[in-house]
Amino acid sequence: MATLDVRNDSGGWLVLWLEPWGEDRWLRPGETFHVRSDYDGPAEAFEVERFDNDDDRAAGIENIAVYVNEGAVEVTDSAGTPLECGHQRPDEVGRKWDATRPKLEHPIPAGGPRRRFYAERGLTVTDRPTG
């Protein structure tokens, strides 16, 4: 089993994007979330990438993508409580995303750094293994 701790050391929100599903979880300053995978193979279970979005940065929001390479995955808080997609997402962000989401025939993840990848291909990523 592999575990990755993600801590928000900024003064604003940190968005944890779980890829390839485009799932978001929002960390307040000082919070730590744990990403766990049951993968026990020869390669790394996760890849991590910080990325910038000018609009988010102006609003005091940082972004980090955790790419899950293999296995069932779960995100929990420090008490071990499982956290679902959209955890602590500010209401105004949800409304903005809903207003700008293209009307596609197939559902796609609500956000994430790879959202455009899915949208351009008309793909859906709704099924993911869970632990």
N, C-alpha and C positions, 0 to 999 in steps of 0.2 A: 504494500500500500504506500502511496506517495501523498504527502501533504505539503501544501504551499500556503504560507501565511502571508496575507496581504494587509498591510497597515497603512492607514491614512495619516501621513505625517504633514499634510498641508493644513492651511487655515480654512479651507472650504471643503466642498464635496469632492470625493473621489469616486468615480464610476468604475466598477469592476465589470468588464465585459467578458462573458464566458463564451468562447468561440469553439466550434463553428456555428453555434446556435444563435448568436446575437443576443443572449440574455444579459440583462443589466441588474446589478445590485449596487445600491448607493451607500457609501461609508461616510459617516460624519467624522470630523477631525478627531484623531486619537483612537478611532475604532479599528479593530482587527477582525478580518474574516478568514476562515480556513477553507481552502479548496482541497478536497480529498478525492483521490482516484484509487480504484482497486487494481489498477494496472501494475503489473509486476514483471515487466519485460526488460529487454536489453537496452532499449532507448529511453530517453527522458519522458516522463509522463506529461510534462507541461513545457510550454514555451511562453515567455512573458515579454510584452512589448508595451512601453509607454508611448502614447501618441498625442499629438496636439490637434486641437480644433479651435480656431480663432474665436468663434462665438462662445464656446464653453470657457476658454481661458479668460475672456473678458468678463464672464459671469462668475469667475472664481471656481470653476469646475475643472478638475483634472481627470484624465482617462487612462485606464490600464486594461490591456487585453490579455487574458490568460487562454492560450490555445491548448485544448485537451487533446493529446495525441491518441490515446487509447483508453478504453475502460469506462466503467460506470463512474460517475462523478457526483459529488454533493458539495454544496457550499453551506457552511454553518457560521454562527457567531461564536464568541468566546465561551459561551455557556453550552455550546453544542447544539443549539436550536437550528434546524434546517431553515435556510433562507431561499425563498422562491424568487423567480424572475420579477423584477419591479420592486423589490424590497426597498422601502424608504424613498422611492422615486418621488420627487416633489410633484404635487398636483399640476402646477403650471407647466412643467416639462411634459407630463403626460398629455395635457391638452394641446400643447404646441406640436408634439409628435403626431397626435391624432389628426390635427388640422392639415399637416403637411404630408401625411402618408399617402402615397399614390394609391389610387383605386386599382388594385390588381385582381386578376382572376384567382390567383393562389395566394394564401397568406404567407407572409415572410416575417422574420423576427422584427420586433418593434424598434430596433436600433442596432448599434454596434458598428465597429469599424468596417465590417465586411457586408453591411446592409446593401450597399450598391451592387456588390457581387451577386447577391440573391435576386435583387430586383431586376437587374439587366437580363437575367436568365429565366425569370418567371418561376423561380424555384421556391419550394417551401421546406423548412426544416422544423418539423413539429415533433418528431419522434427522436428522443435521445435516451440512452440507457441511464437508469438511475440505480443508485446503490441501495 
